[in-house]
Amino acid sequence: MAAVALQCIPHHTHSGLAYQHLHFRITTPNGIMTPTDLADLKLPPGLDYSQGIVLEGKGPIWLYGYLVHECHPAAWVGCYDPRLGAIVISTHTPNLNVGEVFKLELPAGILA
């Protein structure tokens, strides 16, 4: 079994901007993953890189770094902050800026 489960859910921000919500959770019995677990981690098939991807989940900063790198081809990448919403951290879209914040609700159907 993989140490991290990834779930991609099509969603949209409060302003109506469509994106893909990439939820992750650590699945090991003790809730701990190691850097070697990254070797087996693959993004879900069928991601639409013409849209943005928002990363959300509880994990180490180096897991976020890896996922940001893997999602780089997307139109934009954001990280979810429960206090603020989605913060754009990378963009290939002239209409969005790094540091821009989008209000959103977590999508229904996130696996616990």
C-alpha positions in Angstrom: 0.0 0.0 0.0 1.2 3.5 -0.9 2.1 5.7 2.1 0.1 8.6 0.6 -3.4 8.5 -1.0 -4.2 11.2 -3.5 -7.7 12.2 -4.5 -8.5 14.7 -7.2 -11.9 16.4 -7.1 -13.1 18.9 -9.8 -14.2 22.1 -8.0 -14.5 25.8 -8.2 -13.7 28.9 -6.1 -16.3 31.2 -4.6 -15.8 33.5 -7.6 -16.5 30.5 -10.0 -13.0 29.7 -11.2 -12.8 26.0 -12.0 -9.8 24.1 -10.6 -8.9 20.6 -9.4 -8.7 20.0 -5.7 -5.9 17.6 -4.9 -6.4 16.2 -1.4 -3.7 14.0 0.1 -3.6 11.9 3.3 -0.9 9.8 4.8 -2.1 6.2 5.0 0.6 4.5 7.1 -0.6 2.9 10.4 1.5 5.3 12.4 0.6 8.4 10.3 4.3 8.9 9.4 5.9 8.8 5.9 9.5 8.9 5.0 11.3 10.7 2.1 11.8 7.3 0.4 8.0 7.1 0.0 8.1 9.8 -2.6 9.6 7.3 -5.1 6.3 5.5 -5.3 4.0 8.6 -5.3 2.3 9.3 -8.6 -0.3 12.0 -9.4 -3.7 10.7 -10.2 -4.3 10.0 -14.0 -6.4 12.4 -15.9 -5.4 15.7 -14.4 -6.4 18.6 -16.6 -3.3 20.8 -16.7 -5.2 23.6 -18.5 -6.8 24.3 -15.1 -5.3 25.1 -11.7 -4.6 22.6 -9.0 -5.0 23.3 -5.3 -3.1 21.1 -2.9 -4.6 20.3 0.5 -3.8 17.8 3.2 -1.8 17.2 6.3 1.8 16.3 5.6 5.4 17.4 5.8 6.6 20.4 4.0 8.8 18.3 1.7 5.7 16.4 0.5 4.1 19.8 -0.4 7.4 20.7 -2.2 7.3 17.4 -4.2 3.6 17.9 -5.2 4.1 21.5 -6.2 7.0 20.3 -8.5 4.9 17.5 -10.0 1.9 19.8 -10.6 4.1 22.5 -12.2 2.7 22.0 -15.8 -0.8 23.1 -14.5 -2.1 26.6 -15.4 -1.5 27.5 -11.8 -0.8 25.8 -8.5 -2.1 26.8 -5.1 -1.9 25.6 -1.5 -5.0 25.6 0.7 -4.9 27.5 4.0 -8.0 27.0 6.1 -7.8 30.6 7.4 -7.4 32.2 3.9 -8.4 29.9 1.1 -6.2 28.9 -1.8 -3.0 30.9 -2.3 -1.5 30.9 -5.8 2.1 29.9 -5.5 2.9 29.2 -9.2 1.2 30.4 -12.4 1.5 30.2 -16.1 -1.6 32.3 -16.6 -1.3 36.0 -17.2 -4.7 36.6 -15.4 -3.4 35.2 -12.1 -0.6 36.4 -9.8 1.5 34.6 -7.3 0.2 35.5 -3.9 -3.4 35.9 -5.1 -5.9 34.3 -2.7 -9.2 32.6 -3.7 -11.9 31.9 -1.2 -13.3 28.4 -1.4 -15.0 25.7 0.5 -13.5 22.2 0.7 -15.2 20.0 -1.8 -17.6 17.3 -0.7 -16.4 13.8 -1.0 -12.9 14.1 0.5 -11.9 10.8 1.9 -10.9 10.8 5.5 
